[in-house]
Amino acid sequence: MIEYFTSNLWLIWVIISIVCLILELSSGDFFILCFAIGAAIAAVIAGCGLSLTWQIVLFALVSALSLLLVRPTLIKKLHKPQRERLSNAEAVIGQIGRVSETIEAGGYGRVAIDGDDWKALSADGALIEKGTRVRVVMMDSIILTVEPIN
């Protein structure tokens, strides 16, 4: 059995390459793909009859070169920079909502935005009636500062 594997090392390299490609599908950052490329080259070298030492050296060399050259190119081409995604507080600022509980002059009320109900106060301190459409201008902790939309 060992004799079979030593005479068919190319098959082991092909299996390693396929396993790396399958693992790459779960990550998507093109890191494991570089090792799949290295294993594929090692499979070709093994098929040409070079020794195991050369196969390992070329696997390591090609994998390292792929990490330096192929991966950055793929990341630039396939992971195009997007507009920065806002999260948490930044995502609420600028949103439009509806007053669900009257905002008292100089006091607090509540505003519904995308199914969430927030404690809110008026930007200018004026009364805002229930049902009025408002825009979030600021957020301080969990309290929104809103202004009515005309």
C-alpha positions as CSV (number, residue, x, y, z in Angstrom):
1,M,0.0,0.0,0.0
2,I,2.8,2.4,0.9
3,E,4.5,1.5,-2.4
4,Y,1.3,2.6,-4.2
5,F,1.3,6.0,-2.6
6,T,5.0,6.6,-3.1
7,S,4.7,5.8,-6.8
8,N,1.6,8.0,-7.1
9,L,2.4,11.1,-5.0
10,W,0.7,13.2,-7.7
11,L,-2.6,11.8,-6.6
12,I,-2.0,12.8,-3.0
13,W,-1.2,16.4,-4.1
14,V,-4.4,16.4,-6.2
15,I,-6.4,15.4,-3.2
16,I,-4.7,18.1,-1.0
17,S,-5.5,20.6,-3.7
18,I,-9.2,19.6,-3.9
19,V,-9.5,19.7,-0.1
20,C,-8.0,23.2,-0.1
21,L,-10.5,24.3,-2.7
22,I,-13.4,22.9,-0.7
23,L,-12.2,24.7,2.4
24,E,-11.8,27.9,0.4
25,L,-15.5,27.8,-0.3
26,S,-16.2,28.3,3.4
27,S,-13.9,31.2,3.9
28,G,-13.9,33.3,0.7
29,D,-10.7,35.3,1.6
30,F,-8.5,33.5,-1.0
31,F,-6.0,32.4,1.7
32,I,-6.5,28.6,1.4
33,L,-6.7,29.0,-2.4
34,C,-3.0,29.8,-2.5
35,F,-2.2,26.4,-0.9
36,A,-4.5,24.7,-3.5
37,I,-2.4,26.4,-6.2
38,G,0.8,25.2,-4.6
39,A,-0.6,21.6,-4.3
40,A,-1.6,21.6,-7.9
41,I,1.9,22.6,-9.0
42,A,3.4,20.0,-6.7
43,A,1.0,17.4,-8.4
44,V,2.4,18.4,-11.8
45,I,6.0,18.1,-10.5
46,A,5.2,14.7,-9.0
47,G,3.8,13.6,-12.3
48,C,7.1,14.6,-14.0
49,G,8.9,12.3,-11.6
50,L,10.8,14.8,-9.4
51,S,11.6,13.7,-5.9
52,L,9.5,14.4,-2.8
53,T,12.0,17.0,-1.6
54,W,11.4,19.0,-4.8
55,Q,7.7,18.6,-4.6
56,I,7.6,20.0,-1.0
57,V,10.0,22.9,-1.9
58,L,8.0,23.9,-4.9
59,F,4.7,23.5,-2.9
60,A,6.0,25.9,-0.3
61,L,7.5,28.3,-2.8
62,V,4.4,28.5,-5.1
63,S,2.1,28.8,-2.1
64,A,4.2,31.7,-0.7
65,L,4.3,33.5,-4.1
66,S,0.5,33.0,-4.5
67,L,0.0,34.6,-1.1
68,L,2.1,37.6,-2.2
69,L,0.9,37.9,-5.8
70,V,-2.4,36.1,-6.5
71,R,-4.3,36.8,-3.3
72,P,-4.0,40.6,-3.3
73,T,-5.0,40.7,-7.0
74,L,-8.0,38.6,-6.4
75,I,-9.1,40.6,-3.4
76,K,-8.8,43.8,-5.3
77,K,-10.8,42.4,-8.3
78,L,-13.5,40.5,-6.4
79,H,-13.9,42.4,-3.1
80,K,-14.4,45.9,-4.5
81,P,-14.4,48.6,-1.9
82,Q,-17.9,49.6,-0.9
83,R,-19.3,52.7,0.7
84,E,-18.7,52.3,4.4
85,R,-21.6,50.4,6.0
86,L,-23.0,52.2,9.0
87,S,-23.9,50.4,12.1
88,N,-25.5,51.0,15.5
89,A,-25.9,54.7,16.2
90,E,-24.6,55.9,12.9
91,A,-27.3,53.8,11.1
92,V,-30.1,55.6,13.0
93,I,-29.0,59.1,12.3
94,G,-30.8,60.5,9.3
95,Q,-33.6,57.9,9.5
96,I,-37.2,58.9,9.2
97,G,-39.7,57.9,11.8
98,R,-43.1,58.7,13.3
99,V,-43.8,60.1,16.7
100,S,-45.5,57.3,18.7
101,E,-45.9,59.2,21.9
102,T,-46.1,63.0,21.9
103,I,-42.8,64.7,22.6
104,E,-43.5,67.4,25.2
105,A,-41.9,70.8,24.9
106,G,-38.6,70.6,26.7
107,G,-39.3,67.0,27.6
108,Y,-39.3,63.5,26.1
109,G,-41.6,61.4,24.0
110,R,-41.2,58.3,21.8
111,V,-40.4,57.8,18.1
112,A,-41.0,54.6,16.1
113,I,-38.3,53.8,13.4
114,D,-38.2,50.6,11.5
115,G,-40.3,48.7,14.1
116,D,-38.2,50.0,17.1
117,D,-39.6,52.5,19.6
118,W,-37.0,55.0,20.8
119,K,-37.1,57.6,23.6
120,A,-36.8,61.0,21.9
121,L,-36.6,64.7,22.4
122,S,-37.1,67.6,20.0
123,A,-34.1,69.3,18.5
124,D,-35.5,72.8,19.2
125,G,-37.3,71.9,22.4
126,A,-40.7,72.4,20.8
127,L,-43.8,70.1,21.2
128,I,-44.1,67.5,18.5
129,E,-47.5,65.8,18.3
130,K,-48.1,62.1,18.0
131,G,-48.2,60.9,14.3
132,T,-45.8,63.6,13.1
133,R,-43.0,62.4,10.8
134,V,-39.6,63.2,12.1
135,R,-35.9,62.9,11.1
136,V,-33.2,61.8,13.5
137,V,-30.5,64.5,13.8
138,M,-28.5,63.1,16.7
139,M,-28.3,60.2,19.1
140,D,-27.1,60.4,22.7
141,S,-26.8,57.0,24.2
142,I,-30.3,55.6,23.6
143,I,-32.1,58.9,23.3
144,L,-32.8,60.3,19.8
145,T,-32.9,64.0,19.0
146,V,-35.4,64.6,16.2
147,E,-36.8,67.4,14.1
148,P,-40.2,67.4,12.3
149,I,-40.4,67.0,8.6
150,N,-42.7,69.4,6.8
